[in-house]
């Protein structure tokens, strides 16, 4: 197992207008809708990951001074920050799209059901979900052109989240393996995590397409379908390989555009550099 490295906890602040547009990328509205749809899952996925990690650590024989335990606690703190920022962002979206509140309750029921599967499966889900999130970071890094003209706060929040996913890509996996995890449970969790993400993205996208008048526009569906297939083809090989014996997330190459961005975090202003096209 690779040596643990520090995971910094950043308390980032974002300033949001009360009238934040649902379509915050005027040139690529469907890209904003897809990102929003994923955001709707985060206030449920992140607390589930936090709970699973904490419970697994408390039930294991790993010492609190063990590097894996120290790194896991920092990882949990990062995830809590993601939860808080996405909840605020989603609340602003809900002001304009009230139907989101029904989706929020639906996603809450899904993760309540997952929680009843126990913390061991939850930690496997966390490790699998982090693998998919890492692939998302690489995919977005390669497709940053679609963010041209985006609201800078929204774009920066999503890229900050993805950059931290790159930063802690191996922590949940290390914790899972150190607490007695197995590849079979992890493989099942990969499938479940992918299905939950796909279902959430579909429901969220359709809801916001309807609210913005794009539900009956074939071009909007074609764009979302093209991006979805592109992501699936990028994610599927990594998801399969990640479940094979001997694989470790550290073997995955980090996206060049996000790798060092967080080193410019300003502690005095609690801010990361505003996103801008390279």
Residue frames as qw, qx, qy, qz and C-alpha x, y, z in Angstrom:
[[0.000, 0.888, 0.459, 0.000, 0.00, 0.00, 0.00],
 [0.401, 0.570, -0.036, 0.717, 1.30, 3.45, -0.81],
 [0.335, -0.230, -0.476, 0.780, 2.39, 5.86, 1.92],
 [0.005, -0.843, -0.534, 0.060, -0.28, 8.30, 3.05],
 [0.323, 0.221, 0.047, 0.919, 0.16, 11.94, 2.09],
 [0.046, 0.373, 0.472, -0.798, -1.47, 14.96, 3.77],
 [0.071, 0.594, 0.667, 0.444, -4.92, 16.01, 2.56],
 [0.077, -0.022, -0.242, 0.967, -5.39, 19.73, 3.27],
 [0.012, 0.674, 0.732, -0.099, -8.79, 20.94, 4.43],
 [0.123, 0.105, 0.150, 0.975, -9.82, 24.23, 2.80],
 [0.114, 0.642, 0.640, -0.407, -12.80, 26.23, 4.02],
 [0.207, 0.144, 0.456, 0.853, -13.62, 27.86, 0.71],
 [0.218, 0.586, 0.450, -0.637, -16.15, 30.68, 0.41],
 [0.212, 0.298, 0.643, 0.673, -18.23, 31.37, -2.66],
 [0.204, 0.355, 0.243, -0.879, -20.38, 34.44, -3.23],
 [0.161, 0.360, 0.856, 0.335, -23.69, 33.66, -4.88],
 [0.269, -0.075, -0.099, -0.955, -26.31, 36.05, -6.24],
 [0.474, 0.170, 0.682, -0.530, -29.82, 35.29, -5.03],
 [0.710, 0.543, 0.105, -0.435, -30.96, 35.23, -8.65],
 [0.269, -0.407, 0.799, 0.351, -28.32, 32.75, -9.87],
 [0.667, 0.347, -0.320, -0.576, -29.35, 31.52, -13.33],
 [0.901, -0.054, 0.418, -0.101, -30.11, 27.81, -13.65],
 [0.806, 0.465, 0.138, 0.340, -28.39, 27.99, -17.03],
 [0.353, -0.863, 0.151, 0.329, -25.12, 29.58, -15.87],
 [0.410, -0.237, 0.597, 0.648, -23.30, 28.84, -19.14],
 [0.482, 0.607, 0.122, -0.620, -25.14, 30.90, -21.79],
 [0.367, 0.538, -0.615, -0.445, -23.19, 29.37, -24.69],
 [0.421, 0.074, -0.901, -0.075, -23.65, 25.75, -23.49],
 [0.563, -0.364, 0.197, -0.716, -26.84, 25.66, -21.40],
 [0.933, -0.083, -0.290, -0.196, -27.06, 21.87, -21.52],
 [0.594, 0.260, -0.579, 0.494, -23.59, 21.58, -19.98],
 [0.175, -0.341, 0.430, -0.817, -24.75, 23.69, -17.04],
 [0.803, -0.194, -0.058, -0.560, -27.88, 21.55, -16.72],
 [0.865, 0.077, -0.485, 0.101, -25.79, 18.35, -16.61],
 [0.328, 0.285, -0.576, 0.692, -23.51, 19.82, -13.95],
 [0.446, -0.316, 0.237, -0.803, -26.51, 20.99, -11.91],
 [0.882, -0.120, -0.295, -0.347, -28.04, 17.51, -12.10],
 [0.714, 0.099, -0.577, 0.385, -24.92, 15.96, -10.57],
 [0.026, 0.346, -0.427, 0.835, -24.85, 18.68, -7.91],
 [0.673, -0.352, -0.076, -0.646, -28.33, 17.65, -6.75],
 [0.894, -0.121, -0.430, 0.035, -26.90, 14.30, -5.58],
 [0.442, 0.408, -0.515, 0.611, -24.03, 15.76, -3.59],
 [0.359, -0.473, 0.371, -0.714, -25.93, 16.81, -0.41],
 [0.924, -0.184, 0.100, -0.319, -26.86, 13.13, -0.07],
 [0.887, 0.287, -0.289, 0.217, -23.81, 11.33, -1.46],
 [0.274, 0.590, -0.483, 0.586, -21.27, 13.32, 0.54],
 [0.529, -0.484, 0.419, -0.557, -22.91, 12.79, 3.98],
 [0.987, -0.012, -0.009, -0.159, -23.27, 9.09, 3.15],
 [0.717, 0.441, -0.382, 0.382, -19.56, 8.89, 2.34],
 [0.060, -0.601, 0.478, -0.638, -18.71, 10.78, 5.55],
 [0.778, -0.341, 0.262, -0.458, -20.90, 8.50, 7.69],
 [0.979, 0.145, -0.145, 0.009, -19.53, 5.33, 6.09],
 [0.539, 0.520, -0.454, 0.484, -15.92, 6.38, 6.57],
 [0.259, -0.554, 0.465, -0.640, -16.38, 7.45, 10.18],
 [0.886, -0.222, 0.162, -0.372, -18.31, 4.32, 11.08],
 [0.918, 0.268, -0.258, 0.139, -15.77, 2.06, 9.43],
 [0.309, 0.561, -0.514, 0.571, -12.89, 3.73, 11.25],
 [0.479, -0.477, 0.408, -0.614, -14.67, 3.48, 14.60],
 [0.951, -0.088, 0.129, -0.267, -15.36, -0.24, 14.09],
 [0.806, 0.433, -0.344, 0.212, -11.84, -1.11, 12.89],
 [0.791, -0.488, -0.064, 0.365, -8.62, -1.76, 14.78],
 [0.521, 0.532, 0.000, 0.667, -6.78, 1.05, 12.99],
 [0.425, -0.463, -0.338, 0.701, -5.10, 3.39, 15.46],
 [0.142, 0.947, 0.260, -0.124, -6.20, 7.06, 15.31],
 [0.235, -0.788, 0.378, 0.425, -2.50, 7.87, 14.86],
 [0.657, 0.122, 0.638, 0.383, -2.19, 5.61, 11.83],
 [0.052, -0.273, 0.350, 0.895, -1.47, 7.66, 8.66],
 [0.100, -0.323, -0.803, -0.492, -4.49, 6.08, 6.94],
 [0.216, -0.690, -0.654, 0.221, -6.79, 7.15, 9.79],
 [0.188, -0.561, -0.057, 0.804, -5.34, 10.68, 9.83],
 [0.004, -0.090, 0.557, 0.826, -5.76, 11.03, 6.09],
 [0.129, -0.468, -0.838, -0.250, -9.28, 9.61, 6.21],
 [0.163, -0.707, -0.500, 0.473, -10.36, 12.20, 8.76],
 [0.066, -0.454, 0.209, 0.864, -9.02, 14.98, 6.54],
 [0.043, -0.134, -0.791, -0.596, -10.82, 13.42, 3.57],
 [0.131, -0.622, -0.766, 0.096, -14.07, 13.43, 5.56],
 [0.118, -0.664, -0.203, 0.710, -13.56, 17.13, 6.32],
 [0.013, -0.202, 0.521, 0.829, -13.09, 17.86, 2.61],
 [0.104, -0.356, -0.854, -0.365, -16.27, 15.98, 1.78],
 [0.128, -0.681, -0.595, 0.408, -18.19, 17.93, 4.40],
 [0.047, -0.503, 0.125, 0.854, -17.07, 21.14, 2.68],
 [0.058, -0.051, -0.747, -0.660, -18.35, 19.81, -0.66],
 [0.120, -0.544, -0.830, 0.029, -21.69, 18.99, 0.92],
 [0.100, -0.670, -0.354, 0.645, -22.10, 22.49, 2.37],
 [0.005, 0.390, -0.342, -0.855, -21.24, 24.29, -0.87],
 [0.117, -0.158, -0.825, -0.530, -23.46, 22.12, -3.06],
 [0.091, -0.596, -0.761, 0.237, -26.37, 22.45, -0.63],
 [0.000, -0.633, -0.123, 0.765, -26.19, 26.25, -0.85],
 [0.068, 0.226, -0.608, -0.758, -25.90, 26.08, -4.66],
 [0.107, -0.306, -0.910, -0.257, -28.84, 23.66, -4.90],
 [0.022, -0.624, -0.595, 0.507, -31.00, 25.83, -2.63],
 [0.098, 0.516, -0.159, -0.836, -30.54, 28.69, -5.10],
 [0.136, 0.021, -0.810, -0.570, -31.51, 26.43, -8.00],
 [0.066, -0.436, -0.890, 0.119, -34.61, 25.31, -6.11],
 [0.096, 0.541, 0.273, -0.790, -35.82, 28.90, -5.83],
 [0.329, 0.414, -0.391, -0.753, -36.18, 28.88, -9.62],
 [0.566, 0.064, -0.743, -0.351, -37.07, 25.21, -10.11],
 [0.585, -0.372, 0.412, -0.591, -39.36, 24.15, -7.21],
 [0.951, 0.080, -0.204, -0.219, -39.58, 20.60, -8.62],
 [0.443, 0.484, -0.670, 0.348, -36.00, 20.09, -7.41],
 [0.409, -0.400, 0.559, -0.600, -37.36, 19.76, -3.86],
 [0.936, 0.017, 0.103, -0.335, -39.16, 16.56, -4.88],
 [0.773, 0.433, -0.430, 0.173, -35.97, 15.20, -6.37],
 [0.021, 0.571, -0.623, 0.535, -34.14, 16.06, -3.18],
 [0.711, -0.250, 0.432, -0.494, -36.57, 13.94, -1.16],
 [0.949, 0.260, -0.112, -0.136, -36.26, 11.11, -3.69],
 [0.552, 0.535, -0.544, 0.336, -32.47, 11.12, -3.49],
 [0.318, -0.505, 0.571, -0.564, -32.74, 11.21, 0.30],
 [0.904, -0.081, 0.229, -0.351, -34.73, 7.97, 0.21],
 [0.839, 0.424, -0.329, 0.089, -32.16, 6.32, -2.05],
 [0.316, 0.530, -0.613, 0.494, -29.29, 7.09, 0.29],
 [0.592, -0.379, 0.444, -0.555, -31.33, 6.13, 3.35],
 [0.980, 0.098, -0.002, -0.176, -31.79, 2.72, 1.74],
 [0.665, 0.507, -0.453, 0.310, -28.05, 2.50, 0.99],
 [0.146, -0.596, 0.559, -0.558, -27.25, 3.40, 4.59],
 [0.841, -0.235, 0.286, -0.394, -29.22, 0.35, 5.74],
 [0.892, 0.332, -0.300, 0.061, -26.75, -1.82, 3.81],
 [0.804, -0.495, -0.021, 0.328, -24.18, -1.08, 6.52],
 [0.088, -0.920, 0.264, 0.277, -20.96, 0.92, 6.74],
 [0.573, -0.257, 0.659, 0.413, -18.76, -1.74, 5.09],
 [0.487, 0.542, 0.586, 0.355, -20.72, -1.48, 1.86],
 [0.043, 0.982, 0.159, -0.096, -20.89, 2.28, 2.39],
 [0.345, -0.723, 0.427, 0.420, -17.10, 2.53, 2.47],
 [0.535, 0.099, 0.707, 0.452, -16.88, 0.38, -0.66],
 [0.294, 0.828, 0.458, 0.135, -19.39, 2.77, -2.26],
 [0.163, -0.935, 0.108, 0.297, -17.22, 5.71, -1.15],
 [0.462, -0.406, 0.606, 0.504, -14.14, 4.19, -2.78],
 [0.451, 0.395, 0.706, 0.375, -16.07, 3.42, -5.96],
 [0.136, 0.931, 0.337, -0.039, -17.72, 6.85, -6.05],
 [0.264, -0.812, 0.281, 0.438, -14.30, 8.50, -5.69],
 [0.497, -0.065, 0.689, 0.523, -13.03, 6.51, -8.68],
 [0.315, 0.683, 0.599, 0.276, -15.95, 7.75, -10.80],
 [0.088, -0.967, -0.113, 0.212, -15.43, 11.30, -9.50],
 [0.431, -0.536, 0.461, 0.561, -11.76, 11.11, -10.48],
 [0.426, 0.279, 0.697, 0.504, -12.75, 10.08, -14.00],
 [0.117, 0.893, 0.433, 0.042, -15.20, 13.00, -14.05],
 [0.273, -0.839, 0.151, 0.445, -12.35, 15.35, -13.13],
 [0.420, -0.224, 0.631, 0.613, -10.25, 14.08, -16.03],
 [0.317, 0.557, 0.693, 0.329, -13.21, 14.27, -18.41],
 [0.004, -0.957, -0.261, 0.128, -14.09, 17.85, -17.41],
 [0.392, -0.651, 0.326, 0.562, -10.42, 18.83, -17.61],
 [0.379, 0.030, 0.696, 0.609, -10.39, 17.70, -21.24],
 [0.095, 0.628, 0.661, 0.400, -13.69, 19.46, -21.98],
 [0.225, -0.526, -0.326, 0.753, -13.16, 22.82, -20.29],
 [0.050, 0.070, 0.414, 0.906, -14.01, 24.58, -23.55],
 [0.254, -0.563, -0.714, -0.331, -17.69, 23.96, -22.77],
 [0.374, -0.660, -0.450, 0.471, -17.32, 26.28, -19.75],
 [0.284, 0.141, 0.178, 0.931, -16.53, 29.28, -21.93],
 [0.236, -0.419, -0.200, -0.854, -18.60, 32.25, -20.77],
 [0.564, -0.448, -0.693, 0.042, -19.72, 30.46, -17.58],
 [0.419, -0.857, 0.017, -0.299, -20.62, 32.20, -14.35],
 [0.366, 0.572, -0.638, 0.363, -17.19, 32.32, -12.65],
 [0.446, -0.399, 0.599, -0.533, -18.43, 31.35, -9.18],
 [0.925, 0.069, 0.188, -0.323, -20.31, 28.28, -10.43],
 [0.789, 0.493, -0.353, 0.099, -17.46, 27.13, -12.68],
 [0.122, 0.597, -0.652, 0.452, -14.92, 27.65, -9.90],
 [0.663, -0.311, 0.480, -0.483, -17.00, 25.70, -7.38],
 [0.969, 0.182, 0.040, -0.165, -17.33, 22.68, -9.63],
 [0.670, 0.551, -0.420, 0.268, -13.65, 22.70, -10.59],
 [0.193, -0.588, 0.605, -0.501, -12.59, 23.17, -6.94],
 [0.848, -0.159, 0.353, -0.361, -14.64, 20.11, -6.04],
 [0.930, 0.354, -0.096, 0.016, -13.17, 18.07, -8.88],
 [0.358, 0.679, -0.527, 0.363, -9.63, 19.19, -8.07],
 [0.423, -0.479, 0.623, -0.451, -10.06, 17.96, -4.51],
 [0.958, 0.076, 0.162, -0.223, -11.38, 14.66, -5.86],
 [0.724, 0.543, -0.364, 0.221, -8.07, 14.33, -7.69],
 [0.021, -0.666, 0.567, -0.485, -6.20, 15.25, -4.52],
 [0.509, -0.293, 0.689, -0.424, -7.83, 12.55, -2.37],
 [0.713, 0.253, -0.451, -0.474, -8.38, 9.95, -5.10],
 [0.580, 0.153, -0.793, 0.103, -6.82, 7.10, -3.09],
 [0.182, -0.322, 0.601, -0.708, -7.97, 7.89, 0.46],
 [0.790, -0.061, 0.179, -0.583, -11.34, 6.09, 0.50],
 [0.863, 0.265, -0.422, -0.078, -9.78, 3.11, -1.28],
 [0.333, 0.392, -0.710, 0.481, -6.90, 2.92, 1.21],
 [0.415, -0.241, 0.510, -0.714, -9.33, 3.15, 4.12],
 [0.879, 0.074, -0.078, -0.464, -11.57, 0.50, 2.61],
 [0.778, 0.292, -0.547, 0.105, -8.72, -1.95, 2.08],
 [0.161, 0.385, -0.677, 0.606, -7.20, -1.26, 5.51],
 [0.526, -0.152, 0.461, -0.698, -10.50, -2.01, 7.25],
 [0.467, -0.001, 0.882, -0.065, -10.84, -5.42, 5.61],
 [0.600, 0.542, 0.012, -0.588, -12.42, -4.53, 2.27],
 [0.613, 0.004, 0.743, 0.269, -12.56, -6.99, -0.61],
 [0.005, -0.182, 0.548, 0.817, -12.62, -6.66, -4.38],
 [0.047, -0.412, -0.866, -0.280, -15.99, -8.38, -4.82],
 [0.100, -0.755, -0.525, 0.379, -17.81, -5.94, -2.55],
 [0.115, -0.540, 0.185, 0.813, -15.96, -3.08, -4.21],
 [0.051, 0.056, 0.751, 0.656, -16.99, -4.33, -7.68],
 [0.070, -0.634, -0.768, -0.049, -20.65, -4.43, -6.58],
 [0.159, -0.742, -0.264, 0.595, -20.30, -0.93, -5.16],
 [0.147, -0.249, 0.454, 0.843, -18.89, 0.34, -8.46],
 [0.036, -0.373, -0.795, -0.476, -22.04, -0.87, -10.24],
 [0.190, -0.742, -0.609, 0.204, -24.34, 0.64, -7.60],
 [0.223, -0.603, -0.019, 0.765, -22.48, 3.97, -7.56],
 [0.094, -0.053, 0.587, 0.802, -22.61, 4.19, -11.36],
 [0.103, -0.529, -0.787, -0.299, -26.35, 3.44, -11.42],
 [0.222, -0.752, -0.444, 0.434, -27.10, 5.99, -8.69],
 [0.186, -0.459, 0.205, 0.844, -25.09, 8.64, -10.51],
 [0.033, 0.136, 0.713, 0.687, -26.73, 7.86, -13.85],
 [0.149, -0.646, -0.746, -0.065, -30.25, 7.87, -12.37],
 [0.231, -0.720, -0.279, 0.592, -29.66, 11.11, -10.53],
 [0.158, -0.307, 0.379, 0.859, -28.15, 12.81, -13.57],
 [0.009, -0.333, -0.782, -0.527, -31.08, 11.68, -15.76],
 [0.182, -0.741, -0.639, 0.099, -33.80, 12.85, -13.37],
 [0.259, -0.660, -0.099, 0.698, -32.05, 16.12, -12.62],
 [0.161, -0.136, 0.512, 0.833, -31.38, 16.90, -16.26],
 [0.050, -0.483, -0.769, -0.416, -34.96, 16.19, -17.35],
 [0.224, -0.761, -0.515, 0.325, -36.34, 18.31, -14.52],
 [0.199, -0.629, 0.070, 0.749, -34.20, 21.31, -15.42],
 [0.138, 0.061, 0.665, 0.731, -34.69, 20.87, -19.15],
 [0.069, -0.659, -0.729, -0.169, -38.42, 21.06, -18.56],
 [0.237, -0.796, -0.320, 0.456, -38.12, 24.18, -16.40],
 [0.183, -0.548, 0.293, 0.762, -35.93, 25.95, -18.97],
 [0.630, 0.606, 0.070, -0.481, -38.07, 25.03, -21.99],
 [0.192, 0.577, -0.734, -0.302, -35.56, 22.57, -23.48],
 [0.606, -0.060, 0.765, -0.207, -37.35, 19.29, -22.83],
 [0.732, 0.513, 0.440, -0.088, -38.80, 19.16, -26.35],
 [0.293, 0.853, -0.362, -0.236, -35.69, 20.41, -28.16],
 [0.984, 0.141, -0.034, 0.101, -34.00, 17.47, -29.93],
 [0.494, 0.651, -0.369, 0.443, -30.64, 19.27, -30.07],
 [0.373, -0.657, 0.454, -0.472, -30.55, 19.56, -26.29],
 [0.931, -0.178, 0.274, -0.162, -31.10, 15.82, -25.95],
 [0.852, 0.450, -0.140, 0.230, -28.47, 15.08, -28.58],
 [0.161, 0.742, -0.455, 0.466, -25.88, 17.18, -26.77],
 [0.594, -0.509, 0.480, -0.396, -26.57, 15.51, -23.44],
 [0.985, 0.075, 0.143, -0.062, -26.52, 12.07, -25.05],
 [0.677, 0.604, -0.287, 0.308, -23.19, 12.80, -26.77],
 [0.063, -0.680, 0.541, -0.491, -21.57, 13.99, -23.54],
 [0.807, -0.322, 0.357, -0.344, -23.04, 11.08, -21.60],
 [0.968, 0.240, -0.013, 0.077, -21.64, 8.52, -24.04],
 [0.428, 0.693, -0.406, 0.414, -18.29, 10.29, -24.02],
 [0.356, -0.607, 0.531, -0.473, -18.17, 10.05, -20.24],
 [0.940, -0.113, 0.234, -0.220, -19.29, 6.42, -20.18],
 [0.867, 0.418, -0.170, 0.212, -16.55, 5.43, -22.64],
 [0.194, 0.683, -0.489, 0.506, -14.02, 7.30, -20.49],
 [0.514, -0.495, 0.472, -0.517, -15.28, 5.87, -17.20],
 [0.964, -0.020, -0.045, -0.261, -16.03, 2.25, -18.06],
 [0.766, 0.339, -0.466, 0.287, -12.44, 1.01, -18.55],
 [0.057, 0.485, -0.558, 0.671, -11.29, 2.69, -15.33],
 [0.705, -0.308, 0.245, -0.590, -14.23, 1.32, -13.36],
 [0.973, 0.081, -0.202, -0.083, -13.49, -2.22, -14.57],
 [0.603, 0.419, -0.497, 0.463, -9.75, -1.99, -13.98],
 [0.207, -0.562, 0.428, -0.677, -10.27, -0.49, -10.51],
 [0.851, -0.274, 0.176, -0.412, -12.00, -3.70, -9.37],
 [0.876, 0.283, -0.379, 0.098, -9.16, -5.98, -10.50],
 [0.803, -0.522, -0.013, 0.287, -6.63, -7.39, -8.03],
 [0.669, -0.078, 0.125, 0.729, -3.48, -5.32, -7.78],
 [0.187, 0.670, 0.264, 0.668, -5.00, -2.07, -8.96],
 [0.341, -0.550, -0.397, 0.651, -4.55, 1.07, -6.87],
 [0.220, 0.925, 0.309, -0.036, -5.92, 4.58, -7.61],
 [0.286, -0.783, 0.294, 0.469, -2.41, 6.04, -7.43],
 [0.532, 0.008, 0.675, 0.512, -1.77, 4.30, -10.76],
 [0.330, 0.786, 0.500, 0.150, -4.21, 6.71, -12.45],
 [0.416, 0.143, 0.081, 0.894, -2.65, 9.78, -14.10],
 [0.022, -0.658, -0.429, 0.619, -3.87, 13.10, -12.74],
 [0.405, 0.801, 0.366, 0.244, -5.45, 15.64, -15.12],
 [0.543, 0.142, -0.045, 0.826, -2.84, 18.24, -16.01],
 [0.039, -0.597, -0.184, -0.780, -5.16, 21.24, -15.76],
 [0.608, -0.686, -0.141, -0.373, -6.35, 20.55, -12.20],
 [0.831, -0.062, -0.426, 0.353, -3.28, 18.95, -10.68],
 [0.479, -0.062, -0.319, 0.816, -1.61, 22.05, -9.22],
 [0.115, -0.640, -0.307, -0.695, -4.48, 24.55, -9.25],
 [0.611, -0.717, -0.320, -0.102, -5.28, 24.16, -5.55],
 [0.673, -0.152, -0.219, 0.690, -1.75, 25.10, -4.53],
 [0.130, 0.332, 0.071, 0.932, -2.85, 28.70, -5.14],
 [0.416, -0.699, -0.575, -0.091, -5.52, 28.59, -2.40],
 [0.096, 0.511, -0.245, 0.818, -5.51, 31.87, -0.45],
 [0.411, -0.373, -0.759, 0.341, -6.05, 31.25, 3.27],
 [0.063, -0.192, -0.264, 0.943, -6.58, 34.95, 3.96],
 [0.442, 0.131, -0.163, -0.872, -9.57, 35.21, 1.62],
 [0.575, 0.084, 0.780, -0.230, -10.62, 31.53, 1.75],
 [0.664, 0.634, 0.029, -0.395, -10.65, 31.46, -2.03],
 [0.703, -0.017, 0.562, 0.436, -9.21, 29.48, -4.90],
 [0.074, -0.284, 0.389, 0.873, -8.21, 31.16, -8.17],
 [0.624, 0.473, 0.231, -0.578, -11.27, 32.01, -10.28],
 [0.712, 0.175, 0.626, 0.266, -11.60, 29.62, -13.16],
 [0.333, 0.763, -0.207, -0.514, -10.44, 30.87, -16.56],
 [0.921, 0.380, 0.067, 0.046, -9.73, 29.09, -19.81],
 [0.647, -0.431, 0.325, 0.540, -6.01, 28.35, -20.25]]
